[in-house]
Amino acid sequence: MDIELYYQEKGDGFPLILLHGNGEDHTYFKAQIDYFSKYYKVVAIDTRGHGNSPRGTAPFTISQFAEDLYRFMCIHNIKKANILGFSDGGNIAMVFAMRYPNMVQRLILNGANLYSAGVKANIQIPIIIGYKIASLFARKSAEAKASAELLGLMVNDPNLHEEDLVKIQCKTLVIAGTKDMIKQKHTEAIYSGIRNSKLIILDGNHFIANKYPHEFNKAVYDFLIEEYKIYSRTDIISSILKEYREVQTSIKEKTAERKDLMEQKKNCSIHFIRAGKLEEQITTLTEDIEELKSQKAQLLSRMGCQAREVKGFDSKLKELDTMQERL
């Protein structure tokens, strides 16, 4: 990768990547960063040549931006994430989900389009004219070249087809405004082309996430957690406690083993070689115990808000802790 993408990260838990639109940066999602960071590790990226991310020398295309995202996730060891893309960010997310389906848990496409004809004519015609004018002066003006590249994304990209949508395998939310710059029939075609998808049309224009964050965030949040709604409260608690018990049991076993080794070490203090080997074993067990404690904390974080909102969850964990201490 010829550049390093700028990003801001907030929160803990499963990753939620935010991809902004044309000519914008991560700050477009301020309301989403603040809201979703309570439940997820939000990663808001500045696309190549936008915000604080350098332009670099690679092509300035939706296809390249999708590859940039792939390399970004690999560099930051993000094996899988929920991805929310707005406008051109939605187009990037679509291309990425088609190419790397195993890296997307859930997909949110806000105001995305497959090709330029999906944009309403009263919006697209001025963009085409501006692109042609900027292209004429691109060789003589760096500013004109930059404008031509940005406008070119809306004229020449993403250049997808309806039949490409079958490549998207994850659950997808297609969301747009009633007065969106994307034709509603086009938005509906995207929804129809993705097998496991949901369509929501909110009151507002293309910028509903920014202008109406309360309604937008609620729709996205409900979509992200709906898989948990098919389980009863008892099922959720049982699943959590099963993993919790396994980790807690391992901690107990290793703690007992460490205690036994420490007793052995006391009894063979004059045997320096034996004592040294016991010390190594004790150190390894101590590291294992700390790692298990970390796993225990991550277990709670991974379940996040959904599990914590289950009635009786905290009291069940306290009860389990008490039981384990008595064993």
Phi and psi in degrees as GROMACS dihedral restraints (atoms count N, CA, C in turn):
[ dihedral_restraints ]
;  ai    aj    ak    al  type     phi  dphi    fc
    3     4     5     6     1   -78.9    20    10
    4     5     6     7     1    -8.2    20    10
    6     7     8     9     1  -140.0    20    10
    7     8     9    10     1   168.3    20    10
    9    10    11    12     1  -111.7    20    10
   10    11    12    13     1   122.1    20    10
   12    13    14    15     1   -73.3    20    10
   13    14    15    16     1   135.2    20    10
   15    16    17    18     1   -78.1    20    10
   16    17    18    19     1   143.6    20    10
   18    19    20    21     1  -153.4    20    10
   19    20    21    22     1   159.8    20    10
   21    22    23    24     1  -121.7    20    10
   22    23    24    25     1   138.9    20    10
   24    25    26    27     1  -123.7    20    10
   25    26    27    28     1   137.9    20    10
   27    28    29    30     1  -150.5    20    10
   28    29    30    31     1   137.7    20    10
   30    31    32    33     1    94.4    20    10
   31    32    33    34     1   177.9    20    10
   33    34    35    36     1  -131.4    20    10
   34    35    36    37     1   163.8    20    10
   36    37    38    39     1   111.1    20    10
   37    38    39    40     1  -156.2    20    10
   39    40    41    42     1   -68.7    20    10
   40    41    42    43     1   139.3    20    10
   42    43    44    45     1   -67.9    20    10
   43    44    45    46     1   138.0    20    10
   45    46    47    48     1  -124.8    20    10
   46    47    48    49     1   110.2    20    10
   48    49    50    51     1   -94.4    20    10
   49    50    51    52     1   132.6    20    10
   51    52    53    54     1  -110.4    20    10
   52    53    54    55     1   129.4    20    10
   54    55    56    57     1  -120.9    20    10
   55    56    57    58     1   115.6    20    10
   57    58    59    60     1   -76.9    20    10
   58    59    60    61     1   178.1    20    10
   60    61    62    63     1   -93.9    20    10
   61    62    63    64     1  -174.3    20    10
   63    64    65    66     1   -62.3    20    10
   64    65    66    67     1   129.8    20    10
   66    67    68    69     1    74.8    20    10
   67    68    69    70     1     9.1    20    10
   69    70    71    72     1  -113.7    20    10
   70    71    72    73     1  -167.3    20    10
   72    73    74    75     1  -149.5    20    10
   73    74    75    76     1  -171.5    20    10
   75    76    77    78     1   -61.1    20    10
   76    77    78    79     1   -21.9    20    10
   78    79    80    81     1   -67.6    20    10
   79    80    81    82     1   -16.3    20    10
   81    82    83    84     1   -56.8    20    10
   82    83    84    85     1   -31.6    20    10
   84    85    86    87     1   -95.6    20    10
   85    86    87    88     1    24.7    20    10
   87    88    89    90     1   -51.8    20    10
   88    89    90    91     1   -46.6    20    10
   90    91    92    93     1   -66.5    20    10
   91    92    93    94     1   -31.9    20    10
   93    94    95    96     1   -77.0    20    10
   94    95    96    97     1   -37.6    20    10
   96    97    98    99     1   -61.2    20    10
   97    98    99   100     1   -47.3    20    10
   99   100   101   102     1   -64.5    20    10
  100   101   102   103     1   -39.6    20    10
  102   103   104   105     1   -76.4    20    10
  103   104   105   106     1   -53.5    20    10
  105   106   107   108     1   -76.8    20    10
  106   107   108   109     1   -16.8    20    10
  108   109   110   111     1   -68.2    20    10
  109   110   111   112     1   -11.5    20    10
  111   112   113   114     1   -74.2    20    10
  112   113   114   115     1   -19.9    20    10
  114   115   116   117     1  -121.8    20    10
  115   116   117   118     1   -23.1    20    10
  117   118   119   120     1  -135.1    20    10
  118   119   120   121     1   167.1    20    10
  120   121   122   123     1   -87.0    20    10
  121   122   123   124     1   103.1    20    10
  123   124   125   126     1   -85.4    20    10
  124   125   126   127     1   128.7    20    10
  126   127   128   129     1  -121.8    20    10
  127   128   129   130     1   106.2    20    10
  129   130   131   132     1  -102.5    20    10
  130   131   132   133     1   117.1    20    10
  132   133   134   135     1  -104.0    20    10
  133   134   135   136     1   143.3    20    10
  135   136   137   138     1   -91.6    20    10
  136   137   138   139     1   118.9    20    10
  138   139   140   141     1   -63.3    20    10
  139   140   141   142     1   156.1    20    10
  141   142   143   144     1   -45.2    20    10
  142   143   144   145     1   128.4    20    10
  144   145   146   147     1    74.9    20    10
  145   146   147   148     1    11.0    20    10
  147   148   149   150     1  -124.0    20    10
  148   149   150   151     1   149.3    20    10
  150   151   152   153     1    54.6    20    10
  151   152   153   154     1  -125.0    20    10
  153   154   155   156     1   -96.6    20    10
  154   155   156   157     1     6.5    20    10
  156   157   158   159     1   -90.5    20    10
  157   158   159   160     1   131.0    20    10
  159   160   161   162     1   -67.9    20    10
  160   161   162   163     1   159.6    20    10
  162   163   164   165     1   -70.6    20    10
  163   164   165   166     1   -43.0    20    10
  165   166   167   168     1    71.8    20    10
  166   167   168   169     1  -167.7    20    10
  168   169   170   171     1  -114.0    20    10
  169   170   171   172     1    -7.5    20    10
  171   172   173   174     1   -71.9    20    10
  172   173   174   175     1   164.3    20    10
  174   175   176   177     1   -56.8    20    10
  175   176   177   178     1   146.9    20    10
  177   178   179   180     1   -98.8    20    10
  178   179   180   181     1    76.6    20    10
  180   181   182   183     1  -138.2    20    10
  181   182   183   184     1   161.2    20    10
  183   184   185   186     1   -61.1    20    10
  184   185   186   187     1   -38.6    20    10
  186   187   188   189     1   -59.7    20    10
  187   188   189   190     1   -45.1    20    10
  189   190   191   192     1   -66.7    20    10
  190   191   192   193     1   -38.4    20    10
  192   193   194   195     1   -62.7    20    10
  193   194   195   196     1   -36.0    20    10
  195   196   197   198     1   -65.9    20    10
  196   197   198   199     1   -38.5    20    10
  198   199   200   201     1   -68.3    20    10
  199   200   201   202     1   -36.5    20    10
  201   202   203   204     1   -59.5    20    10
  202   203   204   205     1   -42.1    20    10
  204   205   206   207     1   -64.4    20    10
  205   206   207   208     1   -41.7    20    10
  207   208   209   210     1   -59.5    20    10
  208   209   210   211     1   -47.4    20    10
  210   211   212   213     1   -66.8    20    10
  211   212   213   214     1   -36.9    20    10
  213   214   215   216     1   -60.8    20    10
  214   215   216   217     1   -46.2    20    10
  216   217   218   219     1   -65.4    20    10
  217   218   219   220     1   -37.7    20    10
  219   220   221   222     1   -66.2    20    10
  220   221   222   223     1   -44.9    20    10
  222   223   224   225     1   -61.4    20    10
  223   224   225   226     1   -38.7    20    10
  225   226   227   228     1   -95.3    20    10
  226   227   228   229     1    12.4    20    10
  228   229   230   231     1    55.6    20    10
  229   230   231   232     1    40.2    20    10
  231   232   233   234     1   -97.5    20    10
  232   233   234   235     1   101.0    20    10
  234   235   236   237     1   -77.7    20    10
  235   236   237   238     1   -28.8    20    10
  237   238   239   240     1  -156.6    20    10
  238   239   240   241     1   147.5    20    10
  240   241   242   243     1  -155.2    20    10
  241   242   243   244     1   158.6    20    10
  243   244   245   246     1   -81.2    20    10
  244   245   246   247     1   140.0    20    10
  246   247   248   249     1  -127.7    20    10
  247   248   249   250     1   126.8    20    10
  249   250   251   252     1  -115.4    20    10
  250   251   252   253     1   118.1    20    10
  252   253   254   255     1  -121.3    20    10
  253   254   255   256     1   135.5    20    10
  255   256   257   258     1  -110.7    20    10
  256   257   258   259     1   130.7    20    10
  258   259   260   261     1    56.0    20    10
  259   260   261   262     1  -118.8    20    10
  261   262   263   264     1   -60.7    20    10
  262   263   264   265     1   -30.5    20    10
  264   265   266   267     1   -64.2    20    10
  265   266   267   268     1   -34.5    20    10
  267   268   269   270     1   -67.2    20    10
  268   269   270   271     1   -37.0    20    10
  270   271   272   273     1   -66.8    20    10
  271   272   273   274     1   -40.1    20    10
  273   274   275   276     1   -61.2    20    10
  274   275   276   277     1   -45.7    20    10
  276   277   278   279     1   -61.5    20    10
  277   278   279   280     1   -39.5    20    10
  279   280   281   282     1   -61.6    20    10
  280   281   282   283     1   -50.0    20    10
  282   283   284   285     1   -61.7    20    10
  283   284   285   286     1   -42.5    20    10
  285   286   287   288     1   -61.4    20    10
  286   287   288   289     1   -46.0    20    10
  288   289   290   291     1   -64.3    20    10
  289   290   291   292     1   -30.7    20    10
  291   292   293   294     1   -70.6    20    10
  292   293   294   295     1   -39.7    20    10
  294   295   296   297     1   -82.3    20    10
  295   296   297   298     1   -36.4    20    10
  297   298   299   300     1  -128.7    20    10
  298   299   300   301     1    63.8    20    10
  300   301   302   303     1   -59.7    20    10
  301   302   303   304     1   -29.5    20    10
  303   304   305   306     1   -76.2    20    10
  304   305   306   307     1    -6.1    20    10
  306   307   308   309     1  -102.1    20    10
  307   308   309   310     1     1.9    20    10
  309   310   311   312     1  -118.5    20    10
  310   311   312   313     1   120.3    20    10
  312   313   314   315     1   -79.6    20    10
  313   314   315   316     1   -57.0    20    10
  315   316   317   318     1  -139.1    20    10
  316   317   318   319     1   147.8    20    10
  318   319   320   321     1  -122.2    20    10
  319   320   321   322     1   132.9    20    10
  321   322   323   324     1  -120.6    20    10
  322   323   324   325     1   116.7    20    10
  324   325   326   327     1  -108.3    20    10
  325   326   327   328     1   110.5    20    10
  327   328   329   330     1  -111.2    20    10
  328   329   330   331     1   110.3    20    10
  330   331   332   333     1    65.6    20    10
  331   332   333   334     1    36.0    20    10
  333   334   335   336     1   -87.9    20    10
  334   335   336   337     1   163.4    20    10
  336   337   338   339     1  -146.5    20    10
  337   338   339   340     1   148.1    20    10
  339   340   341   342     1   -79.2    20    10
  340   341   342   343     1   -34.5    20    10
  342   343   344   345     1  -154.5    20    10
  343   344   345   346     1   167.1    20    10
  345   346   347   348     1   -63.1    20    10
  346   347   348   349     1   -28.2    20    10
  348   349   350   351     1   -67.9    20    10
  349   350   351   352     1   -10.0    20    10
  351   352   353   354     1   -75.8    20    10
  352   353   354   355     1   -11.9    20    10
  354   355   356   357     1   -89.1    20    10
  355   356   357   358     1   142.4    20    10
  357   358   359   360     1   -60.4    20    10
  358   359   360   361     1   142.7    20    10
  360   361   362   363     1   -59.2    20    10
  361   362   363   364     1   -39.2    20    10
  363   364   365   366     1   -65.9    20    10
  364   365   366   367     1   -17.9    20    10
  366   367   368   369     1   -95.4    20    10
  367   368   369   370     1   -42.5    20    10
  369   370   371   372     1   -73.4    20    10
  370   371   372   373     1   -37.9    20    10
  372   373   374   375     1   -60.5    20    10
  373   374   375   376     1   -48.7    20    10
  375   376   377   378     1   -60.6    20    10
  376   377   378   379     1   -33.4    20    10
  378   379   380   381     1   -64.6    20    10
  379   380   381   382     1   -43.3    20    10
  381   382   383   384     1   -63.1    20    10
  382   383   384   385     1   -43.2    20    10
  384   385   386   387     1   -63.4    20    10
  385   386   387   388     1   -46.5    20    10
  387   388   389   390     1   -60.8    20    10
  388   389   390   391     1   -38.6    20    10
  390   391   392   393     1   -63.8    20    10
  391   392   393   394     1   -43.3    20    10
  393   394   395   396     1   -65.9    20    10
  394   395   396   397     1   -41.0    20    10
  396   397   398   399     1   -66.0    20    10
  397   398   399   400     1   -47.1    20    10
  399   400   401   402     1   -62.5    20    10
  400   401   402   403     1   -36.2    20    10
  402   403   404   405     1   -65.1    20    10
  403   404   405   406     1   -33.1    20    10
  405   406   407   408     1   -63.4    20    10
  406   407   408   409     1   -34.7    20    10
  408   409   410   411     1  -101.7    20    10
  409   410   411   412     1     3.9    20    10
  411   412   413   414     1   -60.6    20    10
  412   413   414   415     1   -33.4    20    10
  414   415   416   417     1   -73.8    20    10
  415   416   417   418     1   -24.9    20    10
  417   418   419   420     1  -101.0    20    10
  418   419   420   421     1   -16.5    20    10
  420   421   422   423     1  -134.7    20    10
  421   422   423   424     1   125.2    20    10
  423   424   425   426     1   -65.4    20    10
  424   425   426   427     1   -34.9    20    10
  426   427   428   429     1   -66.0    20    10
  427   428   429   430     1   -41.8    20    10
  429   430   431   432     1   -66.4    20    10
  430   431   432   433     1   -37.3    20    10
  432   433   434   435     1   -64.0    20    10
  433   434   435   436     1   -42.4    20    10
  435   436   437   438     1   -64.0    20    10
  436   437   438   439     1   -41.0    20    10
  438   439   440   441     1   -65.1    20    10
  439   440   441   442     1   -40.7    20    10
  441   442   443   444     1   -63.0    20    10
  442   443   444   445     1   -38.3    20    10
  444   445   446   447     1   -66.4    20    10
  445   446   447   448     1   -43.8    20    10
  447   448   449   450     1   -64.8    20    10
  448   449   450   451     1   -46.6    20    10
  450   451   452   453     1   -67.7    20    10
  451   452   453   454     1   -31.6    20    10
  453   454   455   456     1   -62.1    20    10
  454   455   456   457     1   -29.9    20    10
  456   457   458   459     1   -62.3    20    10
  457   458   459   460     1   -32.3    20    10
  459   460   461   462     1   -90.0    20    10
  460   461   462   463     1   -12.9    20    10
  462   463   464   465     1   -97.6    20    10
  463   464   465   466     1   -43.1    20    10
  465   466   467   468     1  -103.4    20    10
  466   467   468   469     1   -13.1    20    10
  468   469   470   471     1  -122.2    20    10
  469   470   471   472     1   160.9    20    10
  471   472   473   474     1   -85.0    20    10
  472   473   474   475     1    -6.8    20    10
  474   475   476   477     1    58.9    20    10
  475   476   477   478     1    48.3    20    10
  477   478   479   480     1  -104.2    20    10
  478   479   480   481     1   173.6    20    10
  480   481   482   483     1  -130.5    20    10
  481   482   483   484     1   156.0    20    10
  483   484   485   486     1   -54.6    20    10
  484   485   486   487     1   -37.8    20    10
  486   487   488   489     1   -68.2    20    10
  487   488   489   490     1   -17.7    20    10
  489   490   491   492     1   -69.3    20    10
  490   491   492   493     1   -23.3    20    10
  492   493   494   495     1   -65.2    20    10
  493   494   495   496     1   -21.1    20    10
  495   496   497   498     1   -66.1    20    10
  496   497   498   499     1   -15.4    20    10
  498   499   500   501     1   -74.6    20    10
  499   500   501   502     1   -17.7    20    10
  501   502   503   504     1   -80.8    20    10
  502   503   504   505     1   117.5    20    10
  504   505   506   507     1  -103.5    20    10
  505   506   507   508     1   -17.9    20    10
  507   508   509   510     1   -85.2    20    10
  508   509   510   511     1   164.5    20    10
  510   511   512   513     1   -65.3    20    10
  511   512   513   514     1   135.4    20    10
  513   514   515   516     1  -133.1    20    10
  514   515   516   517     1   136.8    20    10
  516   517   518   519     1  -106.1    20    10
  517   518   519   520     1   120.8    20    10
  519   520   521   522     1  -102.1    20    10
  520   521   522   523     1   118.7    20    10
  522   523   524   525     1  -134.6    20    10
  523   524   525   526     1   135.6    20    10
  525   526   527   528     1  -151.4    20    10
  526   527   528   529     1   174.8    20    10
  528   529   530   531     1   -98.1    20    10
  529   530   531   532     1   157.0    20    10
  531   532   533   534     1   -63.6    20    10
  532   533   534   535     1   -27.5    20    10
  534   535   536   537     1  -115.3    20    10
  535   536   537   538     1    36.0    20    10
  537   538   539   540     1   -66.4    20    10
  538   539   540   541     1   153.2    20    10
  540   541   542   543     1   -74.2    20    10
  541   542   543   544     1   -15.0    20    10
  543   544   545   546     1   -87.8    20    10
  544   545   546   547     1   132.7    20    10
  546   547   548   549     1   -58.6    20    10
  547   548   549   550     1   136.5    20    10
  549   550   551   552     1   -63.2    20    10
  550   551   552   553     1   -35.4    20    10
  552   553   554   555     1   -63.1    20    10
  553   554   555   556     1   -33.8    20    10
  555   556   557   558     1   -69.9    20    10
  556   557   558   559     1   -42.5    20    10
  558   559   560   561     1   -61.1    20    10
  559   560   561   562     1   -42.4    20    10
  561   562   563   564     1   -65.4    20    10
  562   563   564   565     1   -32.2    20    10
  564   565   566   567     1   -67.7    20    10
  565   566   567   568     1   -37.5    20    10
  567   568   569   570     1   -64.1    20    10
  568   569   570   571     1   -45.4    20    10
  570   571   572   573     1   -59.8    20    10
  571   572   573   574     1   -45.3    20    10
  573   574   575   576     1   -66.8    20    10
  574   575   576   577     1   -30.2    20    10
  576   577   578   579     1   -79.8    20    10
  577   578   579   580     1   -17.1    20    10
  579   580   581   582     1   -99.3    20    10
  580   581   582   583     1   119.3    20    10
  582   583   584   585     1   -57.7    20    10
  583   584   585   586     1   -48.8    20    10
  585   586   587   588     1  -107.7    20    10
  586   587   588   589     1    70.8    20    10
  588   589   590   591     1  -130.4    20    10
  589   590   591   592     1   164.7    20    10
  591   592   593   594     1  -134.2    20    10
  592   593   594   595     1   141.7    20    10
  594   595   596   597     1  -115.6    20    10
  595   596   597   598     1   130.5    20    10
  597   598   599   600     1  -132.3    20    10
  598   599   600   601     1   128.2    20    10
  600   601   602   603     1  -113.5    20    10
  601   602   603   604     1   115.6    20    10
  603   604   605   606     1  -100.7    20    10
  604   605   606   607     1   153.2    20    10
  606   607   608   609     1   -62.5    20    10
  607   608   609   610     1   130.1    20    10
  609   610   611   612     1   138.0    20    10
  610   611   612   613     1  -177.3    20    10
  612   613   614   615     1  -101.9    20    10
  613   614   615   616     1  -153.0    20    10
  615   616   617   618     1   -63.9    20    10
  616   617   618   619     1   -25.6    20    10
  618   619   620   621     1  -104.4    20    10
  619   620   621   622     1    41.7    20    10
  621   622   623   624     1   -62.3    20    10
  622   623   624   625     1   -34.6    20    10
  624   625   626   627     1   -63.0    20    10
  625   626   627   628     1   -36.1    20    10
  627   628   629   630     1   -86.3    20    10
  628   629   630   631     1   -37.8    20    10
  630   631   632   633     1   -87.0    20    10
  631   632   633   634     1   -33.0    20    10
  633   634   635   636     1  -129.7    20    10
  634   635   636   637     1    62.9    20    10
  636   637   638   639     1   -62.4    20    10
  637   638   639   640     1   -33.1    20    10
  639   640   641   642     1   -61.5    20    10
  640   641   642   643     1   -50.6    20    10
  642   643   644   645     1   -67.3    20    10
  643   644   645   646     1   -41.8    20    10
  645   646   647   648     1   -65.1    20    10
  646   647   648   649     1   -48.7    20    10
  648   649   650   651     1   -61.5    20    10
  649   650   651   652     1   -39.3    20    10
  651   652   653   654     1   -63.2    20    10
  652   653   654   655     1   -44.2    20    10
  654   655   656   657     1   -62.1    20    10
  655   656   657   658     1   -42.9    20    10
  657   658   659   660     1   -69.5    20    10
  658   659   660   661     1   -43.8    20    10
  660   661   662   663     1   -60.7    20    10
  661   662   663   664     1   -46.2    20    10
  663   664   665   666     1   -59.4    20    10
  664   665   666   667     1   -38.0    20    10
  666   667   668   669     1   -67.0    20    10
  667   668   669   670     1   -42.4    20    10
  669   670   671   672     1   -67.2    20    10
  670   671   672   673     1   -31.6    20    10
  672   673   674   675     1  -102.3    20    10
  673   674   675   676     1     1.7    20    10
  675   676   677   678     1   -62.1    20    10
  676   677   678   679     1   -25.0    20    10
  678   679   680   681     1   -64.8    20    10
  679   680   681   682     1   -26.6    20    10
  681   682   683   684     1   -77.4    20    10
  682   683   684   685     1   -19.1    20    10
  684   685   686   687     1   -73.8    20    10
  685   686   687   688     1   -16.1    20    10
  687   688   689   690     1   -80.0    20    10
  688   689   690   691     1   -10.0    20    10
  690   691   692   693     1  -101.9    20    10
  691   692   693   694     1   148.7    20    10
  693   694   695   696     1   -75.8    20    10
  694   695   696   697     1   166.4    20    10
  696   697   698   699     1   -58.7    20    10
  697   698   699   700     1   -41.4    20    10
  699   700   701   702     1   -62.3    20    10
  700   701   702   703     1   -40.0    20    10
  702   703   704   705     1   -62.1    20    10
  703   704   705   706     1   -43.3    20    10
  705   706   707   708     1   -64.1    20    10
  706   707   708   709     1   -47.6    20    10
  708   709   710   711     1   -62.7    20    10
  709   710   711   712     1   -42.7    20    10
  711   712   713   714     1   -61.7    20    10
  712   713   714   715     1   -41.3    20    10
  714   715   716   717     1   -63.9    20    10
  715   716   717   718     1   -43.0    20    10
  717   718   719   720     1   -65.6    20    10
  718   719   720   721     1   -47.1    20    10
  720   721   722   723     1   -65.3    20    10
  721   722   723   724     1   -30.4    20    10
  723   724   725   726     1   -61.8    20    10
  724   725   726   727     1   -49.4    20    10
  726   727   728   729     1   -66.2    20    10
  727   728   729   730     1   -40.2    20    10
  729   730   731   732     1   -61.1    20    10
  730   731   732   733     1   -43.2    20    10
  732   733   734   735     1   -61.9    20    10
  733   734   735   736     1   -42.6    20    10
  735   736   737   738     1   -61.0    20    10
  736   737   738   739     1   -44.2    20    10
  738   739   740   741     1   -67.5    20    10
  739   740   741   742     1   -44.2    20    10
  741   742   743   744     1   -63.2    20    10
  742   743   744   745     1   -38.6    20    10
  744   745   746   747     1   -64.9    20    10
  745   746   747   748     1   -41.7    20    10
  747   748   749   750     1   -63.0    20    10
  748   749   750   751     1   -40.1    20    10
  750   751   752   753     1   -61.1    20    10
  751   752   753   754     1   -44.6    20    10
  753   754   755   756     1   -62.3    20    10
  754   755   756   757     1   -44.7    20    10
  756   757   758   759     1   -64.0    20    10
  757   758   759   760     1   -44.4    20    10
  759   760   761   762     1   -71.2    20    10
  760   761   762   763     1   -33.0    20    10
  762   763   764   765     1   -65.0    20    10
  763   764   765   766     1   -41.5    20    10
  765   766   767   768     1   -65.2    20    10
  766   767   768   769     1   -40.9    20    10
  768   769   770   771     1   -64.2    20    10
  769   770   771   772     1   -41.7    20    10
  771   772   773   774     1   -63.7    20    10
  772   773   774   775     1   -41.0    20    10
  774   775   776   777     1   -61.2    20    10
  775   776   777   778     1   -41.7    20    10
  777   778   779   780     1   -63.7    20    10
  778   779   780   781     1   -41.8    20    10
  780   781   782   783     1   -66.0    20    10
  781   782   783   784     1   -36.6    20    10
  783   784   785   786     1   -65.4    20    10
  784   785   786   787     1   -35.6    20    10
  786   787   788   789     1   -66.9    20    10
  787   788   789   790     1   -40.8    20    10
  789   790   791   792     1   -63.2    20    10
  790   791   792   793     1   -38.6    20    10
  792   793   794   795     1   -63.7    20    10
  793   794   795   796     1   -39.2    20    10
  795   796   797   798     1   -62.1    20    10
  796   797   798   799     1   -36.8    20    10
  798   799   800   801     1   -81.4    20    10
  799   800   801   802     1    -8.4    20    10
  801   802   803   804     1  -129.7    20    10
  802   803   804   805     1    37.8    20    10
  804   805   806   807     1   -62.3    20    10
  805   806   807   808     1   -25.7    20    10
  807   808   809   810     1   -82.2    20    10
  808   809   810   811     1   -14.6    20    10
  810   811   812   813     1   -93.4    20    10
  811   812   813   814     1    91.8    20    10
  813   814   815   816     1   -62.8    20    10
  814   815   816   817     1   -39.9    20    10
  816   817   818   819     1   -66.0    20    10
  817   818   819   820     1   -47.2    20    10
  819   820   821   822     1   -61.6    20    10
  820   821   822   823     1   -42.2    20    10
  822   823   824   825     1   -63.1    20    10
  823   824   825   826     1   -37.3    20    10
  825   826   827   828     1   -64.9    20    10
  826   827   828   829     1   -42.2    20    10
  828   829   830   831     1   -65.3    20    10
  829   830   831   832     1   -39.4    20    10
  831   832   833   834     1   -63.7    20    10
  832   833   834   835     1   -37.8    20    10
  834   835   836   837     1   -63.2    20    10
  835   836   837   838     1   -39.5    20    10
  837   838   839   840     1   -63.0    20    10
  838   839   840   841     1   -42.9    20    10
  840   841   842   843     1   -64.9    20    10
  841   842   843   844     1   -40.1    20    10
  843   844   845   846     1   -63.9    20    10
  844   845   846   847     1   -42.0    20    10
  846   847   848   849     1   -62.0    20    10
  847   848   849   850     1   -44.0    20    10
  849   850   851   852     1   -62.5    20    10
  850   851   852   853     1   -43.4    20    10
  852   853   854   855     1   -64.4    20    10
  853   854   855   856     1   -38.4    20    10
  855   856   857   858     1   -61.9    20    10
  856   857   858   859     1   -42.8    20    10
  858   859   860   861     1   -64.8    20    10
  859   860   861   862     1   -40.4    20    10
  861   862   863   864     1   -62.0    20    10
  862   863   864   865     1   -41.3    20    10
  864   865   866   867     1   -64.9    20    10
  865   866   867   868     1   -42.6    20    10
  867   868   869   870     1   -63.8    20    10
  868   869   870   871     1   -38.1    20    10
  870   871   872   873     1   -65.2    20    10
  871   872   873   874     1   -40.6    20    10
  873   874   875   876     1   -65.5    20    10
  874   875   876   877     1   -37.8    20    10
  876   877   878   879     1   -64.2    20    10
  877   878   879   880     1   -36.8    20    10
  879   880   881   882     1   -65.7    20    10
  880   881   882   883     1   -40.9    20    10
  882   883   884   885     1   -62.0    20    10
  883   884   885   886     1   -38.4    20    10
  885   886   887   888     1   -61.8    20    10
  886   887   888   889     1   -43.4    20    10
  888   889   890   891     1   -67.4    20    10
  889   890   891   892     1   -39.6    20    10
  891   892   893   894     1   -66.0    20    10
  892   893   894   895     1   -32.2    20    10
  894   895   896   897     1   -59.6    20    10
  895   896   897   898     1   -46.0    20    10
  897   898   899   900     1   -66.6    20    10
  898   899   900   901     1   -40.6    20    10
  900   901   902   903     1   -65.4    20    10
  901   902   903   904     1   -39.7    20    10
  903   904   905   906     1   -62.1    20    10
  904   905   906   907     1   -40.1    20    10
  906   907   908   909     1   -72.1    20    10
  907   908   909   910     1   -28.0    20    10
  909   910   911   912     1    56.0    20    10
  910   911   912   913     1  -146.5    20    10
  912   913   914   915     1   -59.8    20    10
  913   914   915   916     1   -38.1    20    10
  915   916   917   918     1   -56.8    20    10
  916   917   918   919     1   -46.5    20    10
  918   919   920   921     1   -73.7    20    10
  919   920   921   922     1   -38.5    20    10
  921   922   923   924     1   -67.2    20    10
  922   923   924   925     1   -22.9    20    10
  924   925   926   927     1   -82.9    20    10
  925   926   927   928     1   -10.3    20    10
  927   928   929   930     1   -70.4    20    10
  928   929   930   931     1   127.1    20    10
  930   931   932   933     1   -59.8    20    10
  931   932   933   934     1   129.4    20    10
  933   934   935   936     1    87.3    20    10
  934   935   936   937     1     0.5    20    10
  936   937   938   939     1   -61.2    20    10
  937   938   939   940     1   -52.9    20    10
  939   940   941   942     1   -62.7    20    10
  940   941   942   943     1   -41.4    20    10
  942   943   944   945     1   -66.5    20    10
  943   944   945   946     1   -34.0    20    10
  945   946   947   948     1   -64.6    20    10
  946   947   948   949     1   -41.2    20    10
  948   949   950   951     1   -66.7    20    10
  949   950   951   952     1   -40.8    20    10
  951   952   953   954     1   -62.7    20    10
  952   953   954   955     1   -40.6    20    10
  954   955   956   957     1   -63.3    20    10
  955   956   957   958     1   -41.5    20    10
  957   958   959   960     1   -64.7    20    10
  958   959   960   961     1   -44.2    20    10
  960   961   962   963     1   -56.3    20    10
  961   962   963   964     1   -44.2    20    10
  963   964   965   966     1   -62.8    20    10
  964   965   966   967     1   -43.3    20    10
  966   967   968   969     1   -62.1    20    10
  967   968   969   970     1   -42.2    20    10
  969   970   971   972     1   -65.9    20    10
  970   971   972   973     1   -38.4    20    10
  972   973   974   975     1   -64.8    20    10
  973   974   975   976     1   -29.2    20    10
  975   976   977   978     1   -79.2    20    10
  976   977   978   979     1   -18.6    20    10
